[in-house]
Amino acid sequence: MASNNSLTVATVNGESADFEVGAVRTLFAVRPRPMVALGDYPYDVSADGQRFLVNTLVDASASAAITLVINWTAELKK
């Protein structure tokens, strides 16, 4: 996570005597939630390394109402 709130990637080579880091490139920008503790990260990587889960801030105006249907199984019997 870069200081400009973007997730970045770089190639690394740990095979030689010196640890080598290649060019860094931005993957995407995020709006992370504030960290509560020093070891907290606003993202996680899937086990296969193909996806990210990012805990982001969401505008309150962007939220939508949901409809909760209770006892819906009773309608199946009609």
PDB file of N, CA, C and O in Angstrom:
ATOM      1  N   MET A   1       0.855  -1.162   0.000  1.00  0.00           N
ATOM      2  CA  MET A   1       0.000   0.000   0.000  1.00  0.00           C
ATOM      3  C   MET A   1       0.903   1.227   0.000  1.00  0.00           C
ATOM      4  O   MET A   1       1.715   1.410   0.907  1.00  0.00           O
ATOM      5  N   ALA A   2       0.759   2.047  -1.001  1.00  0.00           N
ATOM      6  CA  ALA A   2       1.588   3.252  -1.102  1.00  0.00           C
ATOM      7  C   ALA A   2       0.984   4.391  -0.283  1.00  0.00           C
ATOM      8  O   ALA A   2      -0.175   4.330   0.125  1.00  0.00           O
ATOM      9  N   SER A   3       1.775   5.413  -0.053  1.00  0.00           N
ATOM     10  CA  SER A   3       1.322   6.545   0.757  1.00  0.00           C
ATOM     11  C   SER A   3       0.188   7.322   0.093  1.00  0.00           C
ATOM     12  O   SER A   3      -0.515   8.071   0.772  1.00  0.00           O
ATOM     13  N   ASN A   4      -0.009   7.162  -1.222  1.00  0.00           N
ATOM     14  CA  ASN A   4      -1.093   7.849  -1.918  1.00  0.00           C
ATOM     15  C   ASN A   4      -2.357   6.976  -2.002  1.00  0.00           C
ATOM     16  O   ASN A   4      -3.228   7.212  -2.839  1.00  0.00           O
ATOM     17  N   ASN A   5      -2.444   5.969  -1.126  1.00  0.00           N
ATOM     18  CA  ASN A   5      -3.598   5.058  -1.066  1.00  0.00           C
ATOM     19  C   ASN A   5      -3.827   4.294  -2.364  1.00  0.00           C
ATOM     20  O   ASN A   5      -4.962   4.153  -2.821  1.00  0.00           O
ATOM     21  N   SER A   6      -2.769   3.817  -2.938  1.00  0.00           N
ATOM     22  CA  SER A   6      -2.880   2.930  -4.090  1.00  0.00           C
ATOM     23  C   SER A   6      -2.160   1.630  -3.758  1.00  0.00           C
ATOM     24  O   SER A   6      -1.157   1.620  -3.045  1.00  0.00           O
ATOM     25  N   LEU A   7      -2.688   0.546  -4.285  1.00  0.00           N
ATOM     26  CA  LEU A   7      -2.060  -0.756  -4.097  1.00  0.00           C
ATOM     27  C   LEU A   7      -1.067  -0.935  -5.231  1.00  0.00           C
ATOM     28  O   LEU A   7      -1.416  -0.782  -6.401  1.00  0.00           O
ATOM     29  N   THR A   8       0.167  -1.259  -4.883  1.00  0.00           N
ATOM     30  CA  THR A   8       1.221  -1.348  -5.879  1.00  0.00           C
ATOM     31  C   THR A   8       1.816  -2.753  -5.906  1.00  0.00           C
ATOM     32  O   THR A   8       1.616  -3.543  -4.983  1.00  0.00           O
ATOM     33  N   VAL A   9       2.539  -3.049  -6.961  1.00  0.00           N
ATOM     34  CA  VAL A   9       3.171  -4.348  -7.126  1.00  0.00           C
ATOM     35  C   VAL A   9       4.581  -4.144  -7.687  1.00  0.00           C
ATOM     36  O   VAL A   9       4.845  -3.185  -8.413  1.00  0.00           O
ATOM     37  N   ALA A  10       5.467  -5.057  -7.339  1.00  0.00           N
ATOM     38  CA  ALA A  10       6.822  -5.037  -7.884  1.00  0.00           C
ATOM     39  C   ALA A  10       7.309  -6.477  -7.988  1.00  0.00           C
ATOM     40  O   ALA A  10       6.923  -7.328  -7.187  1.00  0.00           O
ATOM     41  N   THR A  11       8.140  -6.740  -8.957  1.00  0.00           N
ATOM     42  CA  THR A  11       8.776  -8.052  -9.046  1.00  0.00           C
ATOM     43  C   THR A  11       9.962  -8.063  -8.096  1.00  0.00           C
ATOM     44  O   THR A  11      10.623  -7.041  -7.912  1.00  0.00           O
ATOM     45  N   VAL A  12      10.231  -9.204  -7.498  1.00  0.00           N
ATOM     46  CA  VAL A  12      11.366  -9.337  -6.596  1.00  0.00           C
ATOM     47  C   VAL A  12      12.175 -10.575  -6.965  1.00  0.00           C
ATOM     48  O   VAL A  12      11.653 -11.540  -7.523  1.00  0.00           O
ATOM     49  N   ASN A  13      13.441 -10.520  -6.645  1.00  0.00           N
ATOM     50  CA  ASN A  13      14.330 -11.652  -6.873  1.00  0.00           C
ATOM     51  C   ASN A  13      15.132 -11.859  -5.598  1.00  0.00           C
ATOM     52  O   ASN A  13      15.975 -11.035  -5.242  1.00  0.00           O
ATOM     53  N   GLY A  14      14.868 -12.949  -4.924  1.00  0.00           N
ATOM     54  CA  GLY A  14      15.599 -13.270  -3.712  1.00  0.00           C
ATOM     55  C   GLY A  14      16.588 -14.397  -3.896  1.00  0.00           C
ATOM     56  O   GLY A  14      17.129 -14.918  -2.920  1.00  0.00           O
ATOM     57  N   GLU A  15      16.829 -14.776  -5.134  1.00  0.00           N
ATOM     58  CA  GLU A  15      17.719 -15.892  -5.433  1.00  0.00           C
ATOM     59  C   GLU A  15      19.200 -15.521  -5.334  1.00  0.00           C
ATOM     60  O   GLU A  15      20.024 -16.365  -4.979  1.00  0.00           O
ATOM     61  N   SER A  16      19.540 -14.282  -5.640  1.00  0.00           N
ATOM     62  CA  SER A  16      20.957 -13.904  -5.633  1.00  0.00           C
ATOM     63  C   SER A  16      21.379 -13.487  -4.217  1.00  0.00           C
ATOM     64  O   SER A  16      20.571 -13.508  -3.288  1.00  0.00           O
ATOM     65  N   ALA A  17      22.623 -13.117  -4.071  1.00  0.00           N
ATOM     66  CA  ALA A  17      23.134 -12.690  -2.768  1.00  0.00           C
ATOM     67  C   ALA A  17      22.469 -11.396  -2.314  1.00  0.00           C
ATOM     68  O   ALA A  17      22.306 -11.164  -1.116  1.00  0.00           O
ATOM     69  N   ASP A  18      22.087 -10.558  -3.267  1.00  0.00           N
ATOM     70  CA  ASP A  18      21.394  -9.309  -2.956  1.00  0.00           C
ATOM     71  C   ASP A  18      19.911  -9.463  -3.293  1.00  0.00           C
ATOM     72  O   ASP A  18      19.558 -10.031  -4.327  1.00  0.00           O
ATOM     73  N   PHE A  19      19.067  -8.965  -2.431  1.00  0.00           N
ATOM     74  CA  PHE A  19      17.622  -8.973  -2.677  1.00  0.00           C
ATOM     75  C   PHE A  19      17.318  -7.864  -3.678  1.00  0.00           C
ATOM     76  O   PHE A  19      17.595  -6.696  -3.409  1.00  0.00           O
ATOM     77  N   GLU A  20      16.751  -8.218  -4.829  1.00  0.00           N
ATOM     78  CA  GLU A  20      16.521  -7.251  -5.897  1.00  0.00           C
ATOM     79  C   GLU A  20      15.027  -6.967  -6.043  1.00  0.00           C
ATOM     80  O   GLU A  20      14.210  -7.887  -6.067  1.00  0.00           O
ATOM     81  N   VAL A  21      14.681  -5.679  -6.141  1.00  0.00           N
ATOM     82  CA  VAL A  21      13.301  -5.248  -6.360  1.00  0.00           C
ATOM     83  C   VAL A  21      13.228  -4.572  -7.716  1.00  0.00           C
ATOM     84  O   VAL A  21      14.000  -3.658  -8.005  1.00  0.00           O
ATOM     85  N   GLY A  22      12.299  -5.024  -8.546  1.00  0.00           N
ATOM     86  CA  GLY A  22      12.125  -4.446  -9.868  1.00  0.00           C
ATOM     87  C   GLY A  22      11.273  -3.184  -9.820  1.00  0.00           C
ATOM     88  O   GLY A  22      11.027  -2.624  -8.752  1.00  0.00           O
ATOM     89  N   ALA A  23      10.831  -2.750 -10.985  1.00  0.00           N
ATOM     90  CA  ALA A  23      10.026  -1.531 -11.097  1.00  0.00           C
ATOM     91  C   ALA A  23       8.695  -1.716 -10.365  1.00  0.00           C
ATOM     92  O   ALA A  23       8.079  -2.780 -10.421  1.00  0.00           O
ATOM     93  N   VAL A  24       8.275  -0.669  -9.688  1.00  0.00           N
ATOM     94  CA  VAL A  24       7.000  -0.672  -8.960  1.00  0.00           C
ATOM     95  C   VAL A  24       5.938  -0.071  -9.872  1.00  0.00           C
ATOM     96  O   VAL A  24       6.176   0.940 -10.532  1.00  0.00           O
ATOM     97  N   ARG A  25       4.754  -0.704  -9.907  1.00  0.00           N
ATOM     98  CA  ARG A  25       3.652  -0.137 -10.698  1.00  0.00           C
ATOM     99  C   ARG A  25       2.369  -0.180  -9.877  1.00  0.00           C
ATOM    100  O   ARG A  25       2.189  -1.042  -9.018  1.00  0.00           O
ATOM    101  N   THR A  26       1.497   0.757 -10.159  1.00  0.00           N
ATOM    102  CA  THR A  26       0.232   0.863  -9.441  1.00  0.00           C
ATOM    103  C   THR A  26      -0.768  -0.136 -10.004  1.00  0.00           C
ATOM    104  O   THR A  26      -0.938  -0.238 -11.219  1.00  0.00           O
ATOM    105  N   LEU A  27      -1.430  -0.875  -9.113  1.00  0.00           N
ATOM    106  CA  LEU A  27      -2.506  -1.768  -9.530  1.00  0.00           C
ATOM    107  C   LEU A  27      -3.826  -1.011  -9.570  1.00  0.00           C
ATOM    108  O   LEU A  27      -4.508  -1.007 -10.595  1.00  0.00           O
ATOM    109  N   PHE A  28      -4.189  -0.372  -8.469  1.00  0.00           N
ATOM    110  CA  PHE A  28      -5.415   0.421  -8.413  1.00  0.00           C
ATOM    111  C   PHE A  28      -5.412   1.278  -7.154  1.00  0.00           C
ATOM    112  O   PHE A  28      -4.697   0.994  -6.193  1.00  0.00           O
ATOM    113  N   ALA A  29      -6.223   2.330  -7.177  1.00  0.00           N
ATOM    114  CA  ALA A  29      -6.361   3.229  -6.030  1.00  0.00           C
ATOM    115  C   ALA A  29      -7.478   2.713  -5.134  1.00  0.00           C
ATOM    116  O   ALA A  29      -8.438   2.106  -5.609  1.00  0.00           O
ATOM    117  N   VAL A  30      -7.347   2.957  -3.840  1.00  0.00           N
ATOM    118  CA  VAL A  30      -8.362   2.537  -2.870  1.00  0.00           C
ATOM    119  C   VAL A  30      -8.658   3.690  -1.920  1.00  0.00           C
ATOM    120  O   VAL A  30      -7.870   4.628  -1.797  1.00  0.00           O
ATOM    121  N   ARG A  31      -9.808   3.605  -1.247  1.00  0.00           N
ATOM    122  CA  ARG A  31     -10.157   4.540  -0.171  1.00  0.00           C
ATOM    123  C   ARG A  31     -10.230   3.711   1.105  1.00  0.00           C
ATOM    124  O   ARG A  31     -11.322   3.344   1.537  1.00  0.00           O
ATOM    125  N   PRO A  32      -9.088   3.409   1.714  1.00  0.00           N
ATOM    126  CA  PRO A  32      -9.083   2.500   2.857  1.00  0.00           C
ATOM    127  C   PRO A  32      -9.685   3.130   4.110  1.00  0.00           C
ATOM    128  O   PRO A  32      -9.625   4.342   4.317  1.00  0.00           O
ATOM    129  N   ARG A  33     -10.265   2.265   4.936  1.00  0.00           N
ATOM    130  CA  ARG A  33     -10.720   2.712   6.256  1.00  0.00           C
ATOM    131  C   ARG A  33      -9.482   2.968   7.108  1.00  0.00           C
ATOM    132  O   ARG A  33      -8.436   2.360   6.878  1.00  0.00           O
ATOM    133  N   PRO A  34      -9.590   3.865   8.094  1.00  0.00           N
ATOM    134  CA  PRO A  34      -8.434   4.120   8.964  1.00  0.00           C
ATOM    135  C   PRO A  34      -8.016   2.855   9.723  1.00  0.00           C
ATOM    136  O   PRO A  34      -8.857   2.060  10.141  1.00  0.00           O
ATOM    137  N   MET A  35      -6.707   2.689   9.891  1.00  0.00           N
ATOM    138  CA  MET A  35      -6.193   1.542  10.631  1.00  0.00           C
ATOM    139  C   MET A  35      -6.432   1.753  12.117  1.00  0.00           C
ATOM    140  O   MET A  35      -6.238   2.857  12.626  1.00  0.00           O
ATOM    141  N   VAL A  36      -6.853   0.701  12.819  1.00  0.00           N
ATOM    142  CA  VAL A  36      -7.081   0.767  14.257  1.00  0.00           C
ATOM    143  C   VAL A  36      -5.789   0.454  15.003  1.00  0.00           C
ATOM    144  O   VAL A  36      -5.473   1.090  16.009  1.00  0.00           O
ATOM    145  N   ALA A  37      -5.058  -0.517  14.508  1.00  0.00           N
ATOM    146  CA  ALA A  37      -3.791  -0.918  15.133  1.00  0.00           C
ATOM    147  C   ALA A  37      -2.694  -0.910  14.079  1.00  0.00           C
ATOM    148  O   ALA A  37      -2.975  -0.934  12.880  1.00  0.00           O
ATOM    149  N   LEU A  38      -1.470  -0.876  14.520  1.00  0.00           N
ATOM    150  CA  LEU A  38      -0.333  -0.793  13.611  1.00  0.00           C
ATOM    151  C   LEU A  38      -0.276  -1.980  12.651  1.00  0.00           C
ATOM    152  O   LEU A  38       0.120  -1.809  11.498  1.00  0.00           O
ATOM    153  N   GLY A  39      -0.658  -3.167  13.092  1.00  0.00           N
ATOM    154  CA  GLY A  39      -0.589  -4.356  12.252  1.00  0.00           C
ATOM    155  C   GLY A  39      -1.798  -4.568  11.355  1.00  0.00           C
ATOM    156  O   GLY A  39      -1.856  -5.564  10.634  1.00  0.00           O
ATOM    157  N   ASP A  40      -2.770  -3.652  11.380  1.00  0.00           N
ATOM    158  CA  ASP A  40      -3.964  -3.797  10.543  1.00  0.00           C
ATOM    159  C   ASP A  40      -3.655  -3.426   9.098  1.00  0.00           C
ATOM    160  O   ASP A  40      -2.900  -2.492   8.830  1.00  0.00           O
ATOM    161  N   TYR A  41      -4.244  -4.167   8.183  1.00  0.00           N
ATOM    162  CA  TYR A  41      -4.121  -3.848   6.772  1.00  0.00           C
ATOM    163  C   TYR A  41      -5.525  -3.722   6.193  1.00  0.00           C
ATOM    164  O   TYR A  41      -6.395  -4.521   6.537  1.00  0.00           O
ATOM    165  N   PRO A  42      -5.772  -2.744   5.325  1.00  0.00           N
ATOM    166  CA  PRO A  42      -7.115  -2.573   4.767  1.00  0.00           C
ATOM    167  C   PRO A  42      -7.406  -3.502   3.587  1.00  0.00           C
ATOM    168  O   PRO A  42      -8.401  -3.323   2.885  1.00  0.00           O
ATOM    169  N   TYR A  43      -6.548  -4.481   3.372  1.00  0.00           N
ATOM    170  CA  TYR A  43      -6.767  -5.404   2.258  1.00  0.00           C
ATOM    171  C   TYR A  43      -6.234  -6.789   2.621  1.00  0.00           C
ATOM    172  O   TYR A  43      -5.474  -6.959   3.574  1.00  0.00           O
ATOM    173  N   ASP A  44      -6.659  -7.768   1.829  1.00  0.00           N
ATOM    174  CA  ASP A  44      -6.116  -9.117   1.947  1.00  0.00           C
ATOM    175  C   ASP A  44      -6.074  -9.707   0.551  1.00  0.00           C
ATOM    176  O   ASP A  44      -6.801  -9.265  -0.339  1.00  0.00           O
ATOM    177  N   VAL A  45      -5.236 -10.693   0.359  1.00  0.00           N
ATOM    178  CA  VAL A  45      -5.064 -11.334  -0.942  1.00  0.00           C
ATOM    179  C   VAL A  45      -5.625 -12.736  -0.858  1.00  0.00           C
ATOM    180  O   VAL A  45      -5.435 -13.429   0.141  1.00  0.00           O
ATOM    181  N   SER A  46      -6.327 -13.163  -1.922  1.00  0.00           N
ATOM    182  CA  SER A  46      -6.877 -14.521  -1.939  1.00  0.00           C
ATOM    183  C   SER A  46      -5.737 -15.533  -1.935  1.00  0.00           C
ATOM    184  O   SER A  46      -4.601 -15.209  -2.281  1.00  0.00           O
ATOM    185  N   ALA A  47      -6.055 -16.757  -1.541  1.00  0.00           N
ATOM    186  CA  ALA A  47      -5.035 -17.809  -1.431  1.00  0.00           C
ATOM    187  C   ALA A  47      -4.346 -18.076  -2.762  1.00  0.00           C
ATOM    188  O   ALA A  47      -3.164 -18.418  -2.790  1.00  0.00           O
ATOM    189  N   ASP A  48      -5.083 -17.920  -3.879  1.00  0.00           N
ATOM    190  CA  ASP A  48      -4.472 -18.164  -5.185  1.00  0.00           C
ATOM    191  C   ASP A  48      -3.757 -16.933  -5.743  1.00  0.00           C
ATOM    192  O   ASP A  48      -3.164 -16.995  -6.820  1.00  0.00           O
ATOM    193  N   GLY A  49      -3.810 -15.809  -5.009  1.00  0.00           N
ATOM    194  CA  GLY A  49      -3.111 -14.608  -5.428  1.00  0.00           C
ATOM    195  C   GLY A  49      -3.743 -13.872  -6.592  1.00  0.00           C
ATOM    196  O   GLY A  49      -3.110 -12.994  -7.179  1.00  0.00           O
ATOM    197  N   GLN A  50      -4.970 -14.205  -6.938  1.00  0.00           N
ATOM    198  CA  GLN A  50      -5.620 -13.617  -8.110  1.00  0.00           C
ATOM    199  C   GLN A  50      -6.597 -12.490  -7.785  1.00  0.00           C
ATOM    200  O   GLN A  50      -7.002 -11.748  -8.680  1.00  0.00           O
ATOM    201  N   ARG A  51      -6.982 -12.350  -6.502  1.00  0.00           N
ATOM    202  CA  ARG A  51      -7.983 -11.346  -6.121  1.00  0.00           C
ATOM    203  C   ARG A  51      -7.583 -10.659  -4.825  1.00  0.00           C
ATOM    204  O   ARG A  51      -6.804 -11.183  -4.029  1.00  0.00           O
ATOM    205  N   PHE A  52      -8.142  -9.463  -4.640  1.00  0.00           N
ATOM    206  CA  PHE A  52      -7.961  -8.698  -3.416  1.00  0.00           C
ATOM    207  C   PHE A  52      -9.314  -8.441  -2.783  1.00  0.00           C
ATOM    208  O   PHE A  52     -10.312  -8.259  -3.480  1.00  0.00           O
ATOM    209  N   LEU A  53      -9.343  -8.427  -1.473  1.00  0.00           N
ATOM    210  CA  LEU A  53     -10.505  -7.982  -0.711  1.00  0.00           C
ATOM    211  C   LEU A  53     -10.050  -6.713  -0.003  1.00  0.00           C
ATOM    212  O   LEU A  53      -9.109  -6.738   0.791  1.00  0.00           O
ATOM    213  N   VAL A  54     -10.730  -5.597  -0.299  1.00  0.00           N
ATOM    214  CA  VAL A  54     -10.309  -4.305   0.232  1.00  0.00           C
ATOM    215  C   VAL A  54     -11.430  -3.722   1.084  1.00  0.00           C
ATOM    216  O   VAL A  54     -12.565  -3.599   0.623  1.00  0.00           O
ATOM    217  N   ASN A  55     -11.115  -3.367   2.318  1.00  0.00           N
ATOM    218  CA  ASN A  55     -12.065  -2.730   3.223  1.00  0.00           C
ATOM    219  C   ASN A  55     -12.003  -1.234   2.957  1.00  0.00           C
ATOM    220  O   ASN A  55     -11.083  -0.558   3.417  1.00  0.00           O
ATOM    221  N   THR A  56     -12.977  -0.713   2.217  1.00  0.00           N
ATOM    222  CA  THR A  56     -12.945   0.672   1.785  1.00  0.00           C
ATOM    223  C   THR A  56     -14.043   1.503   2.429  1.00  0.00           C
ATOM    224  O   THR A  56     -15.039   0.981   2.929  1.00  0.00           O
ATOM    225  N   LEU A  57     -13.831   2.804   2.402  1.00  0.00           N
ATOM    226  CA  LEU A  57     -14.857   3.738   2.848  1.00  0.00           C
ATOM    227  C   LEU A  57     -15.920   3.853   1.757  1.00  0.00           C
ATOM    228  O   LEU A  57     -15.600   3.860   0.569  1.00  0.00           O
ATOM    229  N   VAL A  58     -17.171   3.942   2.166  1.00  0.00           N
ATOM    230  CA  VAL A  58     -18.272   4.073   1.221  1.00  0.00           C
ATOM    231  C   VAL A  58     -19.051   5.325   1.589  1.00  0.00           C
ATOM    232  O   VAL A  58     -19.326   5.567   2.764  1.00  0.00           O
ATOM    233  N   ASP A  59     -19.405   6.116   0.594  1.00  0.00           N
ATOM    234  CA  ASP A  59     -20.215   7.297   0.847  1.00  0.00           C
ATOM    235  C   ASP A  59     -21.578   6.883   1.365  1.00  0.00           C
ATOM    236  O   ASP A  59     -22.174   5.931   0.862  1.00  0.00           O
ATOM    237  N   ALA A  60     -22.076   7.592   2.368  1.00  0.00           N
ATOM    238  CA  ALA A  60     -23.393   7.281   2.930  1.00  0.00           C
ATOM    239  C   ALA A  60     -24.482   7.452   1.883  1.00  0.00           C
ATOM    240  O   ALA A  60     -25.486   6.741   1.914  1.00  0.00           O
ATOM    241  N   SER A  61     -24.299   8.376   0.965  1.00  0.00           N
ATOM    242  CA  SER A  61     -25.305   8.597  -0.077  1.00  0.00           C
ATOM    243  C   SER A  61     -25.358   7.445  -1.077  1.00  0.00           C
ATOM    244  O   SER A  61     -26.344   7.291  -1.797  1.00  0.00           O
ATOM    245  N   ALA A  62     -24.302   6.639  -1.121  1.00  0.00           N
ATOM    246  CA  ALA A  62     -24.248   5.537  -2.078  1.00  0.00           C
ATOM    247  C   ALA A  62     -24.973   4.293  -1.570  1.00  0.00           C
ATOM    248  O   ALA A  62     -25.194   3.352  -2.333  1.00  0.00           O
ATOM    249  N   SER A  63     -25.344   4.278  -0.288  1.00  0.00           N
ATOM    250  CA  SER A  63     -26.005   3.091   0.238  1.00  0.00           C
ATOM    251  C   SER A  63     -27.440   3.017  -0.257  1.00  0.00           C
ATOM    252  O   SER A  63     -28.076   4.042  -0.502  1.00  0.00           O
ATOM    253  N   ALA A  64     -27.940   1.815  -0.400  1.00  0.00           N
ATOM    254  CA  ALA A  64     -29.296   1.595  -0.887  1.00  0.00           C
ATOM    255  C   ALA A  64     -30.084   0.812   0.152  1.00  0.00           C
ATOM    256  O   ALA A  64     -29.522   0.049   0.937  1.00  0.00           O
ATOM    257  N   ALA A  65     -31.387   1.015   0.140  1.00  0.00           N
ATOM    258  CA  ALA A  65     -32.256   0.295   1.064  1.00  0.00           C
ATOM    259  C   ALA A  65     -32.368  -1.166   0.628  1.00  0.00           C
ATOM    260  O   ALA A  65     -32.255  -1.483  -0.556  1.00  0.00           O
ATOM    261  N   ILE A  66     -32.588  -2.038   1.590  1.00  0.00           N
ATOM    262  CA  ILE A  66     -32.821  -3.442   1.283  1.00  0.00           C
ATOM    263  C   ILE A  66     -34.203  -3.830   1.787  1.00  0.00           C
ATOM    264  O   ILE A  66     -34.735  -3.209   2.707  1.00  0.00           O
ATOM    265  N   THR A  67     -34.769  -4.843   1.188  1.00  0.00           N
ATOM    266  CA  THR A  67     -36.053  -5.367   1.629  1.00  0.00           C
ATOM    267  C   THR A  67     -35.812  -6.724   2.256  1.00  0.00           C
ATOM    268  O   THR A  67     -35.217  -7.604   1.633  1.00  0.00           O
ATOM    269  N   LEU A  68     -36.268  -6.897   3.480  1.00  0.00           N
ATOM    270  CA  LEU A  68     -36.105  -8.149   4.197  1.00  0.00           C
ATOM    271  C   LEU A  68     -37.462  -8.842   4.246  1.00  0.00           C
ATOM    272  O   LEU A  68     -38.421  -8.304   4.800  1.00  0.00           O
ATOM    273  N   VAL A  69     -37.538 -10.014   3.676  1.00  0.00           N
ATOM    274  CA  VAL A  69     -38.784 -10.783   3.659  1.00  0.00           C
ATOM    275  C   VAL A  69     -38.671 -11.879   4.713  1.00  0.00           C
ATOM    276  O   VAL A  69     -37.800 -12.746   4.634  1.00  0.00           O
ATOM    277  N   ILE A  70     -39.557 -11.829   5.693  1.00  0.00           N
ATOM    278  CA  ILE A  70     -39.557 -12.843   6.737  1.00  0.00           C
ATOM    279  C   ILE A  70     -40.739 -13.782   6.523  1.00  0.00           C
ATOM    280  O   ILE A  70     -41.748 -13.405   5.928  1.00  0.00           O
ATOM    281  N   ASN A  71     -40.601 -14.979   7.007  1.00  0.00           N
ATOM    282  CA  ASN A  71     -41.633 -16.016   6.879  1.00  0.00           C
ATOM    283  C   ASN A  71     -41.997 -16.278   5.414  1.00  0.00           C
ATOM    284  O   ASN A  71     -43.158 -16.536   5.096  1.00  0.00           O
ATOM    285  N   TRP A  72     -41.024 -16.211   4.549  1.00  0.00           N
ATOM    286  CA  TRP A  72     -41.280 -16.393   3.121  1.00  0.00           C
ATOM    287  C   TRP A  72     -41.653 -17.834   2.776  1.00  0.00           C
ATOM    288  O   TRP A  72     -42.273 -18.086   1.743  1.00  0.00           O
ATOM    289  N   THR A  73     -41.280 -18.766   3.628  1.00  0.00           N
ATOM    290  CA  THR A  73     -41.626 -20.161   3.336  1.00  0.00           C
ATOM    291  C   THR A  73     -43.127 -20.399   3.441  1.00  0.00           C
ATOM    292  O   THR A  73     -43.652 -21.318   2.813  1.00  0.00           O
ATOM    293  N   ALA A  74     -43.824 -19.579   4.228  1.00  0.00           N
ATOM    294  CA  ALA A  74     -45.295 -19.705   4.328  1.00  0.00           C
ATOM    295  C   ALA A  74     -45.943 -19.405   2.990  1.00  0.00           C
ATOM    296  O   ALA A  74     -46.981 -19.982   2.666  1.00  0.00           O
ATOM    297  N   GLU A  75     -45.356 -18.521   2.213  1.00  0.00           N
ATOM    298  CA  GLU A  75     -45.904 -18.193   0.885  1.00  0.00           C
ATOM    299  C   GLU A  75     -45.762 -19.363  -0.075  1.00  0.00           C
ATOM    300  O   GLU A  75     -46.544 -19.472  -1.019  1.00  0.00           O
ATOM    301  N   LEU A  76     -44.803 -20.227   0.133  1.00  0.00           N
ATOM    302  CA  LEU A  76     -44.617 -21.383  -0.747  1.00  0.00           C
ATOM    303  C   LEU A  76     -45.755 -22.387  -0.600  1.00  0.00           C
ATOM    304  O   LEU A  76     -46.050 -23.127  -1.539  1.00  0.00           O
ATOM    305  N   LYS A  77     -46.387 -22.421   0.549  1.00  0.00           N
ATOM    306  CA  LYS A  77     -47.455 -23.384   0.809  1.00  0.00           C
ATOM    307  C   LYS A  77     -48.779 -22.963   0.183  1.00  0.00           C
ATOM    308  O   LYS A  77     -49.694 -23.781   0.094  1.00  0.00           O
ATOM    309  N   LYS A  78     -48.910 -21.714  -0.254  1.00  0.00           N
ATOM    310  CA  LYS A  78     -50.164 -21.225  -0.843  1.00  0.00           C
ATOM    311  C   LYS A  78     -50.324 -21.640  -2.277  1.00  0.00           C
ATOM    312  O   LYS A  78     -51.327 -21.305  -2.908  1.00  0.00           O
TER     313      LYS A  78
END
